[in-house]
Amino acid sequence: MPLITVIIVLIVAGVILYLINNYIPMDRKIKTILNAVVVIVIVLWLLQTFGVIGSLNSVKIT
């Protein structure tokens, strides 16, 4: 995956989180949970993209 694609995805995710945090009225606890989930998903995606962890397709949530 080209580096420019990774940068664009990170910028878009950051802008979406910024907009959600500033313009959608939610309880602060919900915003904190939402931010944590998004950061964890992005970190896992980056680790998979750069080959640090294997494919996440074999992970099954039951």
Secondary structure as a PSIPRED ss2 file (coil, helix, strand):
# PSIPRED VFORMAT (PSIPRED V4.0)

   1 M C   1.000  0.000  0.000
   2 P C   1.000  0.000  0.000
   3 L H   0.000  1.000  0.000
   4 I H   0.000  1.000  0.000
   5 T H   0.000  1.000  0.000
   6 V H   0.000  1.000  0.000
   7 I H   0.000  1.000  0.000
   8 I H   0.000  1.000  0.000
   9 V H   0.000  1.000  0.000
  10 L H   0.000  1.000  0.000
  11 I H   0.000  1.000  0.000
  12 V H   0.000  1.000  0.000
  13 A H   0.000  1.000  0.000
  14 G H   0.000  1.000  0.000
  15 V H   0.000  1.000  0.000
  16 I H   0.000  1.000  0.000
  17 L H   0.000  1.000  0.000
  18 Y H   0.000  1.000  0.000
  19 L H   0.000  1.000  0.000
  20 I H   0.000  1.000  0.000
  21 N H   0.000  1.000  0.000
  22 N H   0.000  1.000  0.000
  23 Y H   0.000  1.000  0.000
  24 I C   1.000  0.000  0.000
  25 P C   1.000  0.000  0.000
  26 M C   1.000  0.000  0.000
  27 D C   1.000  0.000  0.000
  28 R H   0.000  1.000  0.000
  29 K H   0.000  1.000  0.000
  30 I H   0.000  1.000  0.000
  31 K H   0.000  1.000  0.000
  32 T H   0.000  1.000  0.000
  33 I H   0.000  1.000  0.000
  34 L H   0.000  1.000  0.000
  35 N H   0.000  1.000  0.000
  36 A H   0.000  1.000  0.000
  37 V H   0.000  1.000  0.000
  38 V H   0.000  1.000  0.000
  39 V H   0.000  1.000  0.000
  40 I H   0.000  1.000  0.000
  41 V H   0.000  1.000  0.000
  42 I H   0.000  1.000  0.000
  43 V H   0.000  1.000  0.000
  44 L H   0.000  1.000  0.000
  45 W H   0.000  1.000  0.000
  46 L H   0.000  1.000  0.000
  47 L H   0.000  1.000  0.000
  48 Q H   0.000  1.000  0.000
  49 T H   0.000  1.000  0.000
  50 F C   1.000  0.000  0.000
  51 G C   1.000  0.000  0.000
  52 V C   1.000  0.000  0.000
  53 I C   1.000  0.000  0.000
  54 G C   1.000  0.000  0.000
  55 S C   1.000  0.000  0.000
  56 L H   0.000  1.000  0.000
  57 N H   0.000  1.000  0.000
  58 S H   0.000  1.000  0.000
  59 V C   1.000  0.000  0.000
  60 K C   1.000  0.000  0.000
  61 I C   1.000  0.000  0.000
  62 T C   1.000  0.000  0.000
